[in-house]
Amino acid sequence: MAIREQDLTVINAWAASYAPDGDDRLRLRADVDGHHVTIVESVRLDPAAEWTETTIARLSFTALTELWSLFSADAAGEFHPHEAAPAERVSTLLAAIDEDADALFWR
């Protein structure tokens, strides 16, 4: 089973809500690759500058169990399992990214 369309809708809405209204210096992108969704933060402080991108997290969907898992990205772009338990609802893991209790996502 591929990633459910309703989950992609939730992820994309969450990413779109990241930047304050009218602020075009920040944005989040959700890149889908098979059963993975990689969350990428883009920052451009000067309109003439290039975008700077940082991989924030990866969400992984396991079709057999229909569960989502969360991984944080280190500075080298390697992914590490997050302590959040796998969840049926991707919104649970998006909330863990927002909370970022261990400062793994928002540096």
ZIBEL-V841728 format. One record per pair of residues at least 4 apart in sequence whose ideal C-beta (glycine too) atoms are under 7 Angstrom apart, sorted by sequence separation. I is the first residue (numbers start at 1). J is the second residue. D is the distance in Angstrom with one decimal. If there is no record, write none. Layout:
# ZIBEL-V841728
i=I j=J d=D
i=I j=J d=D
This chain:
# ZIBEL-V841728
i=3 j=7 d=5.8
i=5 j=9 d=6.4
i=6 j=10 d=6.6
i=7 j=11 d=6.4
i=8 j=12 d=6.1
i=9 j=13 d=6.2
i=10 j=14 d=6.3
i=11 j=15 d=6.4
i=12 j=16 d=6.2
i=13 j=17 d=6.4
i=19 j=23 d=4.9
i=45 j=49 d=6.6
i=73 j=77 d=5.8
i=74 j=78 d=5.1
i=90 j=94 d=6.2
i=91 j=95 d=6.4
i=92 j=96 d=6.9
i=93 j=97 d=6.8
i=94 j=98 d=6.5
i=95 j=99 d=6.2
i=100 j=104 d=6.4
i=3 j=8 d=5.9
i=32 j=37 d=5.4
i=33 j=38 d=6.9
i=44 j=49 d=5.6
i=62 j=67 d=5.3
i=73 j=78 d=7.0
i=87 j=92 d=3.9
i=100 j=105 d=4.7
i=31 j=37 d=7.0
i=73 j=79 d=5.7
i=74 j=80 d=6.5
i=87 j=93 d=5.5
i=100 j=106 d=5.2
i=19 j=26 d=4.2
i=30 j=37 d=5.2
i=31 j=38 d=4.5
i=44 j=51 d=4.8
i=61 j=68 d=5.6
i=62 j=69 d=6.9
i=18 j=26 d=6.7
i=19 j=27 d=5.4
i=60 j=68 d=6.9
i=71 j=79 d=4.0
i=72 j=80 d=5.5
i=97 j=105 d=5.1
i=18 j=27 d=6.7
i=30 j=39 d=6.0
i=31 j=40 d=6.2
i=42 j=51 d=4.6
i=43 j=52 d=5.0
i=59 j=68 d=5.6
i=60 j=69 d=4.7
i=71 j=80 d=6.0
i=84 j=93 d=5.9
i=18 j=28 d=4.2
i=71 j=81 d=5.8
i=72 j=82 d=5.4
i=28 j=39 d=6.1
i=29 j=40 d=4.7
i=42 j=53 d=5.1
i=59 j=70 d=6.1
i=60 j=71 d=6.6
i=71 j=82 d=6.0
i=28 j=40 d=7.0
i=41 j=53 d=7.0
i=70 j=82 d=4.1
i=84 j=96 d=4.4
i=15 j=28 d=3.9
i=28 j=41 d=5.7
i=29 j=42 d=6.5
i=40 j=53 d=5.4
i=41 j=54 d=4.9
i=57 j=70 d=6.4
i=58 j=71 d=4.3
i=15 j=29 d=6.5
i=57 j=71 d=6.4
i=70 j=84 d=4.9
i=82 j=96 d=6.7
i=15 j=30 d=5.0
i=27 j=42 d=5.0
i=40 j=55 d=5.6
i=41 j=56 d=5.2
i=57 j=72 d=5.8
i=58 j=73 d=6.8
i=40 j=56 d=6.6
i=57 j=73 d=6.2
i=26 j=43 d=5.8
i=38 j=55 d=6.2
i=39 j=56 d=4.5
i=56 j=73 d=6.3
i=69 j=86 d=4.8
i=12 j=30 d=5.7
i=25 j=43 d=6.5
i=39 j=57 d=4.5
i=55 j=73 d=4.3
i=68 j=86 d=6.3
i=11 j=30 d=4.9
i=25 j=44 d=5.5
i=67 j=86 d=4.0
i=68 j=87 d=5.3
i=25 j=45 d=5.8
i=38 j=58 d=5.0
i=67 j=87 d=6.5
i=58 j=79 d=5.0
i=67 j=88 d=6.2
i=36 j=58 d=5.6
i=37 j=59 d=4.5
i=55 j=77 d=5.3
i=66 j=88 d=6.6
i=68 j=90 d=4.9
i=82 j=104 d=7.0
i=70 j=93 d=4.4
i=8 j=32 d=6.8
i=15 j=39 d=6.9
i=36 j=60 d=5.1
i=35 j=60 d=6.1
i=68 j=93 d=5.4
i=11 j=37 d=5.7
i=35 j=61 d=4.8
i=70 j=96 d=6.0
i=35 j=63 d=6.7
i=3 j=32 d=6.7
i=59 j=90 d=6.3
i=3 j=35 d=6.4
i=72 j=104 d=4.0
i=72 j=105 d=6.1
i=3 j=37 d=7.0
i=59 j=93 d=6.0
i=57 j=97 d=5.5
i=57 j=105 d=5.6
i=56 j=105 d=5.1
i=3 j=61 d=5.0
i=1 j=63 d=4.0
i=11 j=90 d=6.1
i=10 j=90 d=5.6
i=14 j=94 d=4.9
i=10 j=91 d=5.6
i=7 j=90 d=4.7
i=11 j=94 d=7.0
